Amino acid sequence: MTAMPQSATTQLSLDQLKEKARMLRIDSMRATTAAGSGHPTSCLSAAEIMAALFFHTMKFDPRDPNAVGGDRFVLSKGHAAPVLYAALAEAGVFPVSRLMTLRQLTSELEGHPTPRIPGVDAATGSLGQGLSVGAGLALGARVQKSPARVYVLLGDGEVAEGQVWEAAEFAGHLGLANLTAIVDVNALGQSGRTMYEHHMEIYRDKFAANGWQAEVIEGNDIAAVAGALDRARATKGKPQAILARTLKGNGISFLADKEHWHGKALSKDELAKAVAELGGAPEIPADPGKSYARAELPKPPNFPALPLSSYETGQQVATREAYGNALKRLAAILPQLVALDGDVKNSTFTETMEKAAPDRVFQGYIAEQNIVSMAVGLAAQNLVPFAASFACFLSRAYDQVRMAGISRANINLCGSHCGASIGEDGPSQMALEDLAMFRAIPNAHVFYPADAVSTERLVEIMARTDAICYMRTTRPKTPVIYKNNESFPVPGFKVLSQSANDRALVLGAGVTLHEALKAAVSLQARGIAVRIVDLYCVKPIDAAALAAQVRGAGNRLIVVEDHYPEGGIGEAAFAALASVGAVPAAVKHLAVRDVPHSGKPEELLDKFGLSARHIAEAAESL
């Protein structure tokens, strides 16, 4: 456990806590006025909550506020960032003068929190996600047997988000007693009154129904807040929800419970009037411009190389099955590995790891948004999370993936059952947009293995990669084509067939690679040589190396993918080639160009132009 700050080890009197709340109000308003924008009234309602949390309850080291052994705080209502920054400054994480750089290009204090700021574990601002992140942090502490607690501050407006209740259900089911949620019920949203206004019993009953210890308090009464936090810490066996009745803009007569102030900074004259009403405060000194941004974010741990697998060439193994095998084998050498699954563990094969390491696999049930955001919290606890579901269902968690990208979180996602090749289940189960989704995330790595060996090697690479990683796995069994000692560099691709007489390059991945190999055999019988390339790494792409391969194959390119044409392998390859000025002389792009329907996998591949027959025809036409 790291050393504790004075504010957490020395019990402040109620008068001292009131003074902290007063200064948090003043500094929140001063920072937003200096910035000319922000949400001061959303900060004012939470001042007592923040004062009690940071200077009465939480135990953490201001020199290392993200330490695994210390208590953690998540500001789910991320627009109230200035009051968080004011609390961190008051606690000594950085000087108060830094508050006056809020929202400036050169400052780490952005309009909504990001992990660039010490004491922040995840980007917030897209409402409804913070409780899931907090559940991940709390679960991570439990996995590592840490006594640390996690506190999440939500707004009442965001409690309308369904993800909040996904997280509440999960935390209640697991009995995450080290998790406390405080809801700032100020009854005002952005454009009007919130759904339940100040009907506090509704919030209390909803949390209680999900297995939480829930109580209603006056949230602008510092004694009531401190007492509720003390009771929460003493609660055993279940998470705690504190429903704090507050007023938006509390403490300032012309702001308190007034509409049309959301997201509006005070003018200098209004600020002077507000500060005077609070009793005045000394001026904040000029900021010298020193950055207090975190030097490093959590990185994947070092671990031994995964032993070689024992697949045989030609063996029929689905890549989703190989994913489960890889997790099981990786768990044996990587104690930080944890896995989440969305009630499809017998299809994604996460259950293979569960049988070997049941204490590190968690059932997230059918709640993909919660699973993704929980993975962000687990990664912030220096764990290595893998989360899996059907690839199509990850689309409903895309905002959570987007926020994980802003958080620069090292999370690993696996989407199985992709493409029309899944067969009879029909289009609602066919992920045909997933590559486009994940390619759009900054710095993301996107993998699409074609056999069991490449799947296992890429799972190991994902666990070592300092970025969001996504792997696409397929439902049908496919033959093993690589030897067990094959390596898969990133970026990279594999050339499986080539000659000096190649007339075109056929680029495939996953299930279409096997169709391309079949096409190459039939074309060879007709005297047409084609080069076959496995683009197992869809992002990033080694553009120069790919361009050289295309040039060596007559400068003709055929791309075949079990994905819609927008944003998939084709567009990834075309953009990469264009970036090095290597536009092919002739191109064929075979992709799913209509909404599919049920059928046998081989029938669907042929109907939508992805089978070996269509690949051969495309090559002949070039």
ChimeraX attribute file (.defattr): number of C-alpha atoms within 10 A of each C-alpha:
attribute: neighborCount
match mode: 1-to-1
recipient: residues
	/A:1	14
	/A:2	15
	/A:3	14
	/A:4	19
	/A:5	19
	/A:6	17
	/A:7	19
	/A:8	19
	/A:9	15
	/A:10	11
	/A:11	13
	/A:12	16
	/A:13	11
	/A:14	14
	/A:15	11
	/A:16	13
	/A:17	23
	/A:18	20
	/A:19	14
	/A:20	23
	/A:21	26
	/A:22	21
	/A:23	22
	/A:24	27
	/A:25	29
	/A:26	27
	/A:27	28
	/A:28	30
	/A:29	28
	/A:30	27
	/A:31	26
	/A:32	26
	/A:33	22
	/A:34	19
	/A:35	17
	/A:36	15
	/A:37	17
	/A:38	27
	/A:39	25
	/A:40	31
	/A:41	29
	/A:42	30
	/A:43	28
	/A:44	31
	/A:45	29
	/A:46	32
	/A:47	32
	/A:48	28
	/A:49	25
	/A:50	25
	/A:51	29
	/A:52	26
	/A:53	20
	/A:54	22
	/A:55	25
	/A:56	24
	/A:57	21
	/A:58	24
	/A:59	25
	/A:60	30
	/A:61	23
	/A:62	22
	/A:63	17
	/A:64	17
	/A:65	24
	/A:66	24
	/A:67	19
	/A:68	21
	/A:69	22
	/A:70	24
	/A:71	26
	/A:72	25
	/A:73	27
	/A:74	28
	/A:75	28
	/A:76	29
	/A:77	27
	/A:78	27
	/A:79	23
	/A:80	27
	/A:81	27
	/A:82	32
	/A:83	32
	/A:84	26
	/A:85	28
	/A:86	31
	/A:87	26
	/A:88	23
	/A:89	19
	/A:90	20
	/A:91	22
	/A:92	16
	/A:93	20
	/A:94	22
	/A:95	17
	/A:96	21
	/A:97	18
	/A:98	24
	/A:99	26
	/A:100	22
	/A:101	20
	/A:102	27
	/A:103	21
	/A:104	13
	/A:105	9
	/A:106	12
	/A:107	19
	/A:108	21
	/A:109	24
	/A:110	18
	/A:111	20
	/A:112	19
	/A:113	28
	/A:114	23
	/A:115	23
	/A:116	22
	/A:117	25
	/A:118	23
	/A:119	26
	/A:120	23
	/A:121	30
	/A:122	31
	/A:123	28
	/A:124	26
	/A:125	20
	/A:126	17
	/A:127	21
	/A:128	28
	/A:129	34
	/A:130	33
	/A:131	34
	/A:132	30
	/A:133	31
	/A:134	34
	/A:135	34
	/A:136	29
	/A:137	34
	/A:138	31
	/A:139	27
	/A:140	27
	/A:141	24
	/A:142	16
	/A:143	16
	/A:144	16
	/A:145	10
	/A:146	17
	/A:147	14
	/A:148	22
	/A:149	24
	/A:150	25
	/A:151	27
	/A:152	22
	/A:153	25
	/A:154	26
	/A:155	28
	/A:156	26
	/A:157	23
	/A:158	20
	/A:159	20
	/A:160	15
	/A:161	13
	/A:162	15
	/A:163	25
	/A:164	20
	/A:165	20
	/A:166	23
	/A:167	28
	/A:168	25
	/A:169	21
	/A:170	21
	/A:171	27
	/A:172	23
	/A:173	14
	/A:174	16
	/A:175	18
	/A:176	22
	/A:177	24
	/A:178	29
	/A:179	28
	/A:180	29
	/A:181	27
	/A:182	25
	/A:183	27
	/A:184	25
	/A:185	29
	/A:186	29
	/A:187	22
	/A:188	27
	/A:189	20
	/A:190	13
	/A:191	10
	/A:192	13
	/A:193	15
	/A:194	19
	/A:195	14
	/A:196	16
	/A:197	17
	/A:198	19
	/A:199	12
	/A:200	17
	/A:201	14
	/A:202	13
	/A:203	22
	/A:204	18
	/A:205	15
	/A:206	14
	/A:207	24
	/A:208	18
	/A:209	14
	/A:210	20
	/A:211	21
	/A:212	28
	/A:213	23
	/A:214	25
	/A:215	21
	/A:216	18
	/A:217	17
	/A:218	18
	/A:219	27
	/A:220	24
	/A:221	16
	/A:222	21
	/A:223	19
	/A:224	18
	/A:225	26
	/A:226	22
	/A:227	14
	/A:228	25
	/A:229	24
	/A:230	13
	/A:231	14
	/A:232	23
	/A:233	17
	/A:234	10
	/A:235	15
	/A:236	13
	/A:237	14
	/A:238	22
	/A:239	29
	/A:240	31
	/A:241	26
	/A:242	27
	/A:243	27
	/A:244	28
	/A:245	23
	/A:246	27
	/A:247	25
	/A:248	27
	/A:249	27
	/A:250	22
	/A:251	21
	/A:252	18
	/A:253	11
	/A:254	13
	/A:255	19
	/A:256	18
	/A:257	20
	/A:258	16
	/A:259	15
	/A:260	13
	/A:261	21
	/A:262	20
	/A:263	16
	/A:264	15
	/A:265	23
	/A:266	23
	/A:267	16
	/A:268	13
	/A:269	8
	/A:270	14
	/A:271	17
	/A:272	16
	/A:273	15
	/A:274	22
	/A:275	20
	/A:276	13
	/A:277	12
	/A:278	15
	/A:279	9
	/A:280	14
	/A:281	12
	/A:282	5
	/A:283	8
	/A:284	14
	/A:285	11
	/A:286	11
	/A:287	13
	/A:288	8
	/A:289	11
	/A:290	11
	/A:291	14
	/A:292	16
	/A:293	14
	/A:294	15
	/A:295	9
	/A:296	9
	/A:297	18
	/A:298	17
	/A:299	17
	/A:300	19
	/A:301	16
	/A:302	9
	/A:303	14
	/A:304	8
	/A:305	11
	/A:306	18
	/A:307	12
	/A:308	13
	/A:309	17
	/A:310	11
	/A:311	18
	/A:312	16
	/A:313	15
	/A:314	12
	/A:315	14
	/A:316	16
	/A:317	19
	/A:318	21
	/A:319	33
	/A:320	28
	/A:321	25
	/A:322	25
	/A:323	29
	/A:324	24
	/A:325	22
	/A:326	25
	/A:327	27
	/A:328	21
	/A:329	18
	/A:330	23
	/A:331	20
	/A:332	13
	/A:333	14
	/A:334	18
	/A:335	15
	/A:336	22
	/A:337	23
	/A:338	26
	/A:339	28
	/A:340	25
	/A:341	28
	/A:342	23
	/A:343	19
	/A:344	18
	/A:345	21
	/A:346	12
	/A:347	17
	/A:348	29
	/A:349	24
	/A:350	32
	/A:351	23
	/A:352	22
	/A:353	24
	/A:354	22
	/A:355	11
	/A:356	15
	/A:357	18
	/A:358	13
	/A:359	11
	/A:360	18
	/A:361	23
	/A:362	19
	/A:363	20
	/A:364	25
	/A:365	18
	/A:366	15
	/A:367	24
	/A:368	27
	/A:369	27
	/A:370	31
	/A:371	33
	/A:372	33
	/A:373	30
	/A:374	31
	/A:375	32
	/A:376	34
	/A:377	30
	/A:378	31
	/A:379	29
	/A:380	29
	/A:381	25
	/A:382	21
	/A:383	27
	/A:384	25
	/A:385	27
	/A:386	28
	/A:387	26
	/A:388	30
	/A:389	28
	/A:390	27
	/A:391	28
	/A:392	21
	/A:393	22
	/A:394	26
	/A:395	19
	/A:396	13
	/A:397	18
	/A:398	18
	/A:399	16
	/A:400	24
	/A:401	24
	/A:402	18
	/A:403	22
	/A:404	24
	/A:405	23
	/A:406	16
	/A:407	22
	/A:408	24
	/A:409	28
	/A:410	30
	/A:411	32
	/A:412	26
	/A:413	25
	/A:414	23
	/A:415	23
	/A:416	29
	/A:417	25
	/A:418	25
	/A:419	30
	/A:420	32
	/A:421	29
	/A:422	24
	/A:423	23
	/A:424	14
	/A:425	15
	/A:426	16
	/A:427	17
	/A:428	13
	/A:429	20
	/A:430	27
	/A:431	26
	/A:432	27
	/A:433	20
	/A:434	26
	/A:435	26
	/A:436	19
	/A:437	16
	/A:438	27
	/A:439	20
	/A:440	13
	/A:441	19
	/A:442	13
	/A:443	16
	/A:444	22
	/A:445	24
	/A:446	25
	/A:447	29
	/A:448	26
	/A:449	28
	/A:450	28
	/A:451	32
	/A:452	33
	/A:453	29
	/A:454	25
	/A:455	29
	/A:456	26
	/A:457	25
	/A:458	25
	/A:459	27
	/A:460	18
	/A:461	17
	/A:462	25
	/A:463	25
	/A:464	16
	/A:465	19
	/A:466	20
	/A:467	21
	/A:468	24
	/A:469	26
	/A:470	27
	/A:471	28
	/A:472	28
	/A:473	30
	/A:474	26
	/A:475	22
	/A:476	17
	/A:477	16
	/A:478	19
	/A:479	18
	/A:480	21
	/A:481	19
	/A:482	18
	/A:483	15
	/A:484	19
	/A:485	12
	/A:486	11
	/A:487	13
	/A:488	17
	/A:489	13
	/A:490	18
	/A:491	17
	/A:492	18
	/A:493	20
	/A:494	15
	/A:495	15
	/A:496	13
	/A:497	16
	/A:498	18
	/A:499	11
	/A:500	11
	/A:501	14
	/A:502	20
	/A:503	23
	/A:504	28
	/A:505	28
	/A:506	30
	/A:507	27
	/A:508	27
	/A:509	27
	/A:510	24
	/A:511	30
	/A:512	25
	/A:513	28
	/A:514	21
	/A:515	21
	/A:516	30
	/A:517	21
	/A:518	16
	/A:519	22
	/A:520	23
	/A:521	16
	/A:522	16
	/A:523	20
	/A:524	12
	/A:525	9
	/A:526	10
	/A:527	10
	/A:528	17
	/A:529	23
	/A:530	30
	/A:531	27
	/A:532	26
	/A:533	24
	/A:534	24
	/A:535	25
	/A:536	30
	/A:537	24
	/A:538	27
	/A:539	26
	/A:540	17
	/A:541	22
	/A:542	17
	/A:543	22
	/A:544	15
	/A:545	13
	/A:546	23
	/A:547	23
	/A:548	13
	/A:549	20
	/A:550	27
	/A:551	19
	/A:552	19
	/A:553	23
	/A:554	19
	/A:555	20
	/A:556	22
	/A:557	30
	/A:558	26
	/A:559	27
	/A:560	30
	/A:561	25
	/A:562	28
	/A:563	25
	/A:564	23
	/A:565	21
	/A:566	16
	/A:567	18
	/A:568	22
	/A:569	30
	/A:570	26
	/A:571	15
	/A:572	19
	/A:573	22
	/A:574	18
	/A:575	16
	/A:576	21
	/A:577	22
	/A:578	13
	/A:579	13
	/A:580	12
	/A:581	12
	/A:582	19
	/A:583	19
	/A:584	17
	/A:585	12
	/A:586	12
	/A:587	19
	/A:588	17
	/A:589	20
	/A:590	24
	/A:591	23
	/A:592	23
	/A:593	13
	/A:594	9
	/A:595	13
	/A:596	19
	/A:597	16
	/A:598	18
	/A:599	17
	/A:600	15
	/A:601	17
	/A:602	14
	/A:603	15
	/A:604	22
	/A:605	27
	/A:606	15
	/A:607	15
	/A:608	18
	/A:609	21
	/A:610	28
	/A:611	24
	/A:612	24
	/A:613	17
	/A:614	20
	/A:615	28
	/A:616	23
	/A:617	13
	/A:618	21
	/A:619	23
	/A:620	13
	/A:621	8
	/A:622	14
